[in-house]
Amino acid sequence: MPKDVTDDKQTNKPEGVFPSSGNAFADLDLPDPEVRLAKARLAQAIRARIREYGLNQTETAARLGTTQARVSEVMNGKIGRMSYELLLGYLLALDCDVQITVLPRPAPKRGQVLVGTF
């Protein structure tokens, strides 16, 4: 059987290449994929702003009121245990405006978290 149609023993999903849903976390069947994607986009915006300012990790830590180790985690995408509030606070400290919009979701679909960045 060709590799792209064999079943993965752990997930019972086909191996190989398949179209993305637009959320890699959902494609990988990870828990809370919308939350993971939203946090990843917030971290992406933080990294972009740090690069825009030309800050190193020590300078960034001083500006954010955190440690260099925590900045390193953000820079390397290790944000799983970081809260929205923390990431939003970092964006505010980096002179970003954060806009949150709540919209009703038509039934029967579950609501989702969407983050757009500059």
Secondary structure, 3 states (H helix, E strand, C coil): CCHHHCECCCCCCECCCCCCCCCHHHHCCCCCHHHHHHHHHHHHHHHHHHHHHCCCHHHHHHHHCCCHHHHHHHHCCCCCCCCHHHHHHHHHHCCCCCCCCCCCCCCCCCCCCCCCCC
